[in-house]
Amino acid sequence: MTPKPKREPPPLPPDVEEFLAYLRDERRASEHTLRAYRSDLAAFIEFLSLYQGKKDLLDTDRSDVRAFVAVQTRFGYSKRTIQRRLSSVKSLFKFLCREERLARNPARLVKGPKLSRRLPEVFTQSQIEEVLEGNFNLIRDRAIVELLYDEGLRISELAGLDIPDIDFSKGEIKVFGKGKKERILPLSSRAADVLKAYIADRNSGPLFINERTGGRMGVRDLRRIVNYYLAQLPDAPAVKPHALRHSFATHLLERGADLRAVQELLGHASLATTQIYTHVEIKRLKEIYKKAHPRAERES
């Protein structure tokens, strides 16, 4: 049987390509982010053509955007996917308004499906210690896991580190977050010790290198290594690098850290993003209360 040929996605209008170029060149969006925007906007452009009969993006009105949300729901896409696609569409029209190609943003007042808030998956402090005190195949692997938790890094931030970004004399580490935004973090003494042993006599180049090729380790390789060691932990709440970042923030708040300080350490643009960790702390307090208070079971 002849395999069914793959349908080529429709070409995107010049306005959309310019928006993607703006995200890439000015906002310094990652390749992963650009692929997500391109996919979302391709779905919207195809919808306008097939369902609304519109060939010009600038002819879009609010009813078109509302219909797009409704069709996505009818097709069975998750609420999170629909909300992300709507956000991409809103960002596109915001850009076109700023460029004075549209008088108003037709998507601005359109609401997507309400998302239920998911609490981050977090390790206990004893679980973290069990992972860090375990057996590592290479000192490099220990340094990878240590940095993710001690500094609360994103896996992409870890992949982008170079040796000169580590200042042992000042006890600092320079990190480039989303949009290439720089932040300086305090380097823990334990992480510093592990890094010194790993770097040895190297003083330039990527921090984490592939032992086989000698090149910089990418996000995929780093994630695979972290997942391997997290999977060794019995009853691990999650097997993914970002859970270490969640644990970093939660443990700081549990020990009395200021919310705005945690926001700066994580590199969050909005305090609202950081506030999710206060919900994690409250959830834990409730669990402790139910287990320890003699009247909690009857009252609950």
Secondary structure as GFF3:
##gff-version 3
##sequence-region A 1 300
A	DSSP	alpha_helix	14	25	.	.	.	ID=ss1
A	DSSP	alpha_helix	31	50	.	.	.	ID=ss2
A	DSSP	three_ten_helix	57	59	.	.	.	ID=ss3
A	DSSP	alpha_helix	62	74	.	.	.	ID=ss4
A	DSSP	alpha_helix	79	98	.	.	.	ID=ss5
A	DSSP	alpha_helix	125	132	.	.	.	ID=ss6
A	DSSP	alpha_helix	139	151	.	.	.	ID=ss7
A	DSSP	alpha_helix	155	159	.	.	.	ID=ss8
A	DSSP	three_ten_helix	163	165	.	.	.	ID=ss9
A	DSSP	beta_strand	166	167	.	.	.	ID=ss10
A	DSSP	beta_strand	172	176	.	.	.	ID=ss11
A	DSSP	three_ten_helix	178	180	.	.	.	ID=ss12
A	DSSP	beta_strand	182	186	.	.	.	ID=ss13
A	DSSP	alpha_helix	189	199	.	.	.	ID=ss14
A	DSSP	alpha_helix	219	230	.	.	.	ID=ss15
A	DSSP	alpha_helix	242	254	.	.	.	ID=ss16
A	DSSP	alpha_helix	259	266	.	.	.	ID=ss17
A	DSSP	alpha_helix	271	274	.	.	.	ID=ss18
A	DSSP	alpha_helix	276	292	.	.	.	ID=ss19
A	DSSP	alpha_helix	296	299	.	.	.	ID=ss20
###
